[in-house]
Amino acid sequence: MTTNGRKAHTMPVTTYRRYVALGDSQTEGMGDGDDVSGLRGWADRLAVQLAASSPGLSYANLAVRGRLAGQIRAEQLEPALALRPDLATVVAGMNDLLRPRFDADEVAAHLEEMFAALTAAGAQVATLTFPNLARLIPVARPLSPRVTALNSRIRAAALRHGVIVAETAYHPVVTDPRLWSSDRLHAGPVGHARIAAAIAHALAVPGSDDSWTRPLPELASGGRRSVVAGELRWVATFLGPWIGRRLRGRSSGDGRTAKRPGLLPVPASAETD
């Protein structure tokens, strides 16, 4: 089942007992907090929203930054199944998409294996589609066909297994720079809040609506010179180091483990903004 953010809810209200999030840095929460004060992220925010209508909800987050879809399947699927979730989110593929040898069919096969195993175990599974990176990072324009290819395969695999898809790819606001952190690869706090709201809406969580699709107030353009200067700063500050890690065979997730590997209670009264 999919949602584009415009349709009214048609799903019955469902309560959940165990929510498990699988994924990479976006699900881990990078861009929303830091490694000193702690990362929050959309999955944490979603758990709080869920807990408001699912008292006693427990939540685990198995995501680790830098992981490819195959690594997420290999490292996180079995631990997730062992936690017996009745709700799971699976968001993966962006790290694969950025690699030179991206194969949309291979990535989709890893996602579909996770969809199949989790739904067969009785979990409701939710995922999302990815935005066009070229709207955020002009130099990433050659990657646009990859995004389209991966999104189409995510939709097809989700349909085969009854996975709910939050169609974030359809809405221009998703690529508003104000939703993203300075590296443009991870959502910022506003972006993580919007992702949580999108998935909550797709799941028909009580109190959710399509407000996450609405644009932010317009800002005056800084002009072409400002845009070019911003692109050069981004290349020097973020793209260069990222390429350097790839060439050295390193990942930002080397040596890291999940921040919340076990199910823990979610306080329903916690702030969501």
C-alpha beads as a LAMMPS data file, in Angstrom:
LAMMPS data file: protein, C-alpha beads

273 atoms
272 bonds

1 atom types
1 bond types

-500.0 500.0 xlo xhi
-500.0 500.0 ylo yhi
-500.0 500.0 zlo zhi

Masses

1 110.0

Atoms # bond

1 1 1 0.000 0.000 0.000
2 1 1 1.285 3.459 -0.844
3 1 1 0.443 7.018 0.018
4 1 1 1.284 10.246 -1.787
5 1 1 0.391 12.442 1.155
6 1 1 -2.792 13.759 -0.443
7 1 1 -5.262 10.961 0.221
8 1 1 -7.318 10.619 3.357
9 1 1 -6.533 7.723 5.661
10 1 1 -8.293 4.512 4.739
11 1 1 -6.452 2.154 7.096
12 1 1 -7.902 1.104 10.447
13 1 1 -6.104 2.387 13.519
14 1 1 -3.443 -0.113 14.557
15 1 1 -1.518 -0.281 17.780
16 1 1 1.991 -1.682 17.981
17 1 1 4.015 -3.325 20.735
18 1 1 7.489 -3.682 19.186
19 1 1 8.966 -1.344 16.559
20 1 1 12.363 -2.129 15.005
21 1 1 14.187 0.181 12.570
22 1 1 16.720 -1.175 10.058
23 1 1 18.935 1.020 7.904
24 1 1 21.966 3.255 7.524
25 1 1 22.956 6.725 8.706
26 1 1 19.606 8.341 7.941
27 1 1 17.780 5.885 10.193
28 1 1 20.554 6.111 12.777
29 1 1 19.773 9.826 12.920
30 1 1 22.832 11.576 11.488
31 1 1 22.138 15.265 10.960
32 1 1 19.751 15.405 13.920
33 1 1 22.007 15.842 16.941
34 1 1 25.589 14.636 17.135
35 1 1 27.769 11.882 18.551
36 1 1 28.394 13.907 21.722
37 1 1 24.868 14.935 22.684
38 1 1 23.304 11.930 20.958
39 1 1 21.569 11.359 17.650
40 1 1 17.816 11.538 17.388
41 1 1 16.574 11.106 13.824
42 1 1 13.312 10.285 12.134
43 1 1 13.004 6.749 13.534
44 1 1 13.283 8.038 17.112
45 1 1 10.733 10.730 16.293
46 1 1 8.406 8.191 14.686
47 1 1 8.648 5.958 17.757
48 1 1 7.458 8.853 19.916
49 1 1 4.520 9.488 17.593
50 1 1 3.613 5.808 17.632
51 1 1 3.831 5.597 21.416
52 1 1 1.137 8.245 21.784
53 1 1 -1.433 5.783 20.392
54 1 1 0.409 2.563 21.322
55 1 1 1.025 2.748 25.082
56 1 1 3.810 0.440 26.182
57 1 1 5.532 0.507 22.791
58 1 1 9.127 -0.755 22.777
59 1 1 11.591 0.433 20.150
60 1 1 14.947 -0.772 18.808
61 1 1 17.140 0.923 16.201
62 1 1 19.650 -1.374 14.492
63 1 1 20.827 1.145 11.879
64 1 1 24.539 1.864 11.394
65 1 1 25.945 4.645 9.226
66 1 1 27.722 3.794 6.000
67 1 1 26.060 0.439 5.516
68 1 1 25.133 -0.809 2.045
69 1 1 21.839 -2.607 1.478
70 1 1 23.545 -6.015 1.439
71 1 1 25.313 -5.271 4.705
72 1 1 22.057 -4.184 6.315
73 1 1 20.433 -7.445 5.236
74 1 1 23.402 -9.502 6.446
75 1 1 23.913 -7.691 9.764
76 1 1 20.500 -6.426 10.819
77 1 1 17.800 -8.755 9.483
78 1 1 18.361 -11.689 11.818
79 1 1 18.676 -9.509 14.955
80 1 1 15.513 -7.708 13.871
81 1 1 13.596 -10.959 13.448
82 1 1 14.808 -12.122 16.872
83 1 1 13.120 -9.062 18.411
84 1 1 9.761 -10.211 16.955
85 1 1 8.600 -6.764 15.751
86 1 1 5.019 -6.095 14.785
87 1 1 6.271 -2.972 13.003
88 1 1 9.558 -2.566 11.144
89 1 1 10.961 0.160 8.919
90 1 1 13.519 -0.686 6.251
91 1 1 15.277 2.225 4.553
92 1 1 18.404 1.398 2.570
93 1 1 20.028 1.937 -0.796
94 1 1 21.321 5.505 -0.776
95 1 1 24.892 4.444 0.023
96 1 1 24.706 1.919 -2.816
97 1 1 23.350 4.548 -5.174
98 1 1 26.413 6.733 -4.630
99 1 1 28.861 3.931 -5.502
100 1 1 30.367 3.716 -9.011
101 1 1 29.133 0.155 -9.555
102 1 1 25.523 0.668 -8.500
103 1 1 23.142 -2.131 -9.522
104 1 1 19.480 -1.274 -8.897
105 1 1 18.371 -4.902 -9.244
106 1 1 20.935 -6.099 -6.714
107 1 1 19.996 -3.431 -4.179
108 1 1 16.294 -4.111 -4.667
109 1 1 16.890 -7.836 -4.156
110 1 1 18.413 -7.158 -0.723
111 1 1 15.487 -4.911 0.179
112 1 1 12.966 -7.455 -1.025
113 1 1 14.575 -10.210 1.036
114 1 1 14.153 -8.047 4.128
115 1 1 10.576 -7.158 3.176
116 1 1 9.733 -10.835 2.653
117 1 1 11.310 -12.111 5.858
118 1 1 9.837 -9.431 8.099
119 1 1 6.322 -9.618 6.673
120 1 1 6.412 -13.419 6.786
121 1 1 7.227 -13.112 10.491
122 1 1 4.075 -11.054 11.012
123 1 1 5.472 -7.513 10.983
124 1 1 3.929 -4.570 9.219
125 1 1 6.791 -3.099 7.207
126 1 1 7.164 0.486 5.995
127 1 1 9.742 2.084 3.737
128 1 1 10.120 5.207 1.604
129 1 1 11.237 6.393 -1.812
130 1 1 14.241 8.660 -2.322
131 1 1 14.343 12.254 -3.601
132 1 1 16.112 13.370 -6.753
133 1 1 19.593 14.265 -5.503
134 1 1 20.197 16.634 -8.414
135 1 1 17.806 19.139 -6.855
136 1 1 20.055 19.263 -3.797
137 1 1 23.443 18.625 -5.338
138 1 1 23.710 19.869 -8.941
139 1 1 26.864 17.834 -9.548
140 1 1 24.817 14.715 -8.752
141 1 1 22.608 15.150 -11.845
142 1 1 24.031 11.981 -13.488
143 1 1 22.630 10.004 -10.548
144 1 1 19.004 10.958 -11.291
145 1 1 18.307 7.854 -13.441
146 1 1 19.641 5.697 -10.612
147 1 1 17.193 7.254 -8.156
148 1 1 14.314 6.658 -10.565
149 1 1 15.365 3.047 -11.130
150 1 1 15.718 2.287 -7.436
151 1 1 12.420 3.928 -6.503
152 1 1 10.523 1.947 -9.136
153 1 1 11.971 -1.302 -7.784
154 1 1 11.188 -0.338 -4.190
155 1 1 7.557 0.255 -5.160
156 1 1 7.325 -3.071 -6.995
157 1 1 8.905 -5.082 -4.166
158 1 1 6.740 -3.332 -1.595
159 1 1 3.599 -4.142 -3.574
160 1 1 4.510 -7.818 -3.699
161 1 1 4.880 -8.039 0.086
162 1 1 2.269 -5.621 1.401
163 1 1 4.880 -3.077 2.499
164 1 1 3.708 0.496 3.047
165 1 1 5.616 3.130 1.062
166 1 1 5.862 6.774 2.088
167 1 1 6.227 8.504 -1.271
168 1 1 8.598 11.258 -0.262
169 1 1 9.983 11.370 -3.815
170 1 1 6.856 13.070 -5.129
171 1 1 6.989 16.287 -3.131
172 1 1 9.230 19.282 -3.965
173 1 1 9.629 20.237 -0.303
174 1 1 11.706 17.117 0.261
175 1 1 14.610 18.709 -1.608
176 1 1 14.347 22.096 0.095
177 1 1 17.919 22.665 1.411
178 1 1 16.473 23.762 4.746
179 1 1 15.415 20.165 5.400
180 1 1 18.987 18.941 4.988
181 1 1 22.196 19.220 6.966
182 1 1 25.189 21.052 5.549
183 1 1 26.567 17.882 3.951
184 1 1 23.359 17.543 1.850
185 1 1 23.471 13.779 2.320
186 1 1 21.701 13.645 5.673
187 1 1 18.477 15.285 6.728
188 1 1 18.685 18.030 9.336
189 1 1 16.292 18.209 12.308
190 1 1 13.480 19.683 10.181
191 1 1 14.027 17.014 7.545
192 1 1 14.034 14.173 10.063
193 1 1 10.780 15.526 11.497
194 1 1 9.264 15.552 8.007
195 1 1 10.394 11.981 7.297
196 1 1 8.850 10.796 10.570
197 1 1 5.645 12.624 9.708
198 1 1 5.593 11.087 6.213
199 1 1 5.887 7.538 7.507
200 1 1 3.403 8.207 10.308
201 1 1 0.943 9.459 7.709
202 1 1 1.547 6.427 5.493
203 1 1 0.879 4.191 8.505
204 1 1 -2.265 6.205 9.376
205 1 1 -0.972 6.921 12.866
206 1 1 -3.638 8.870 14.789
207 1 1 -2.995 12.601 14.610
208 1 1 -0.883 12.371 11.434
209 1 1 -1.768 14.268 8.251
210 1 1 -0.266 15.512 5.005
211 1 1 1.245 18.682 6.457
212 1 1 4.703 17.192 5.874
213 1 1 4.172 17.751 2.122
214 1 1 3.685 21.505 2.441
215 1 1 6.457 23.876 1.334
216 1 1 8.426 26.102 3.673
217 1 1 8.156 29.888 3.242
218 1 1 10.009 31.138 0.195
219 1 1 13.455 32.682 0.589
220 1 1 15.109 35.185 -1.696
221 1 1 17.728 33.708 -4.015
222 1 1 21.352 34.533 -3.256
223 1 1 22.212 34.826 -6.956
224 1 1 24.387 32.684 -9.213
225 1 1 27.681 33.768 -7.645
226 1 1 26.467 32.723 -4.213
227 1 1 25.263 29.371 -5.565
228 1 1 28.610 28.635 -7.248
229 1 1 30.523 29.581 -4.099
230 1 1 28.285 27.288 -2.061
231 1 1 28.902 24.411 -4.451
232 1 1 32.670 24.867 -4.240
233 1 1 32.568 24.928 -0.431
234 1 1 30.476 21.769 -0.406
235 1 1 32.869 19.940 -2.734
236 1 1 35.882 20.895 -0.602
237 1 1 34.243 20.257 2.779
238 1 1 32.163 17.139 2.151
239 1 1 32.563 15.565 -1.292
240 1 1 36.362 15.508 -1.223
241 1 1 36.655 13.749 2.154
242 1 1 33.850 11.326 1.171
243 1 1 35.700 10.327 -2.009
244 1 1 38.891 9.997 0.005
245 1 1 37.288 7.486 2.362
246 1 1 35.958 5.487 -0.596
247 1 1 39.396 5.357 -2.239
248 1 1 40.918 4.102 1.032
249 1 1 38.195 1.488 1.412
250 1 1 36.943 3.104 4.600
251 1 1 33.425 3.811 5.839
252 1 1 32.057 6.271 8.380
253 1 1 30.522 3.265 10.115
254 1 1 33.743 1.310 10.617
255 1 1 33.851 -0.044 14.157
256 1 1 30.357 1.184 14.993
257 1 1 27.414 -0.778 16.302
258 1 1 23.705 -0.026 16.604
259 1 1 22.812 2.780 19.013
260 1 1 19.723 0.952 20.321
261 1 1 20.194 -2.790 19.668
262 1 1 17.526 -3.941 22.101
263 1 1 13.895 -3.070 22.622
264 1 1 13.462 -0.239 25.120
265 1 1 10.338 1.617 26.246
266 1 1 9.348 4.835 24.475
267 1 1 7.991 7.596 26.702
268 1 1 4.742 8.705 25.070
269 1 1 5.064 12.170 26.579
270 1 1 8.424 12.996 24.954
271 1 1 8.627 16.005 22.644
272 1 1 8.454 15.286 18.913
273 1 1 9.692 18.655 17.581

Bonds

1 1 1 2
2 1 2 3
3 1 3 4
4 1 4 5
5 1 5 6
6 1 6 7
7 1 7 8
8 1 8 9
9 1 9 10
10 1 10 11
11 1 11 12
12 1 12 13
13 1 13 14
14 1 14 15
15 1 15 16
16 1 16 17
17 1 17 18
18 1 18 19
19 1 19 20
20 1 20 21
21 1 21 22
22 1 22 23
23 1 23 24
24 1 24 25
25 1 25 26
26 1 26 27
27 1 27 28
28 1 28 29
29 1 29 30
30 1 30 31
31 1 31 32
32 1 32 33
33 1 33 34
34 1 34 35
35 1 35 36
36 1 36 37
37 1 37 38
38 1 38 39
39 1 39 40
40 1 40 41
41 1 41 42
42 1 42 43
43 1 43 44
44 1 44 45
45 1 45 46
46 1 46 47
47 1 47 48
48 1 48 49
49 1 49 50
50 1 50 51
51 1 51 52
52 1 52 53
53 1 53 54
54 1 54 55
55 1 55 56
56 1 56 57
57 1 57 58
58 1 58 59
59 1 59 60
60 1 60 61
61 1 61 62
62 1 62 63
63 1 63 64
64 1 64 65
65 1 65 66
66 1 66 67
67 1 67 68
68 1 68 69
69 1 69 70
70 1 70 71
71 1 71 72
72 1 72 73
73 1 73 74
74 1 74 75
75 1 75 76
76 1 76 77
77 1 77 78
78 1 78 79
79 1 79 80
80 1 80 81
81 1 81 82
82 1 82 83
83 1 83 84
84 1 84 85
85 1 85 86
86 1 86 87
87 1 87 88
88 1 88 89
89 1 89 90
90 1 90 91
91 1 91 92
92 1 92 93
93 1 93 94
94 1 94 95
95 1 95 96
96 1 96 97
97 1 97 98
98 1 98 99
99 1 99 100
100 1 100 101
101 1 101 102
102 1 102 103
103 1 103 104
104 1 104 105
105 1 105 106
106 1 106 107
107 1 107 108
108 1 108 109
109 1 109 110
110 1 110 111
111 1 111 112
112 1 112 113
113 1 113 114
114 1 114 115
115 1 115 116
116 1 116 117
117 1 117 118
118 1 118 119
119 1 119 120
120 1 120 121
121 1 121 122
122 1 122 123
123 1 123 124
124 1 124 125
125 1 125 126
126 1 126 127
127 1 127 128
128 1 128 129
129 1 129 130
130 1 130 131
131 1 131 132
132 1 132 133
133 1 133 134
134 1 134 135
135 1 135 136
136 1 136 137
137 1 137 138
138 1 138 139
139 1 139 140
140 1 140 141
141 1 141 142
142 1 142 143
143 1 143 144
144 1 144 145
145 1 145 146
146 1 146 147
147 1 147 148
148 1 148 149
149 1 149 150
150 1 150 151
151 1 151 152
152 1 152 153
153 1 153 154
154 1 154 155
155 1 155 156
156 1 156 157
157 1 157 158
158 1 158 159
159 1 159 160
160 1 160 161
161 1 161 162
162 1 162 163
163 1 163 164
164 1 164 165
165 1 165 166
166 1 166 167
167 1 167 168
168 1 168 169
169 1 169 170
170 1 170 171
171 1 171 172
172 1 172 173
173 1 173 174
174 1 174 175
175 1 175 176
176 1 176 177
177 1 177 178
178 1 178 179
179 1 179 180
180 1 180 181
181 1 181 182
182 1 182 183
183 1 183 184
184 1 184 185
185 1 185 186
186 1 186 187
187 1 187 188
188 1 188 189
189 1 189 190
190 1 190 191
191 1 191 192
192 1 192 193
193 1 193 194
194 1 194 195
195 1 195 196
196 1 196 197
197 1 197 198
198 1 198 199
199 1 199 200
200 1 200 201
201 1 201 202
202 1 202 203
203 1 203 204
204 1 204 205
205 1 205 206
206 1 206 207
207 1 207 208
208 1 208 209
209 1 209 210
210 1 210 211
211 1 211 212
212 1 212 213
213 1 213 214
214 1 214 215
215 1 215 216
216 1 216 217
217 1 217 218
218 1 218 219
219 1 219 220
220 1 220 221
221 1 221 222
222 1 222 223
223 1 223 224
224 1 224 225
225 1 225 226
226 1 226 227
227 1 227 228
228 1 228 229
229 1 229 230
230 1 230 231
231 1 231 232
232 1 232 233
233 1 233 234
234 1 234 235
235 1 235 236
236 1 236 237
237 1 237 238
238 1 238 239
239 1 239 240
240 1 240 241
241 1 241 242
242 1 242 243
243 1 243 244
244 1 244 245
245 1 245 246
246 1 246 247
247 1 247 248
248 1 248 249
249 1 249 250
250 1 250 251
251 1 251 252
252 1 252 253
253 1 253 254
254 1 254 255
255 1 255 256
256 1 256 257
257 1 257 258
258 1 258 259
259 1 259 260
260 1 260 261
261 1 261 262
262 1 262 263
263 1 263 264
264 1 264 265
265 1 265 266
266 1 266 267
267 1 267 268
268 1 268 269
269 1 269 270
270 1 270 271
271 1 271 272
272 1 272 273
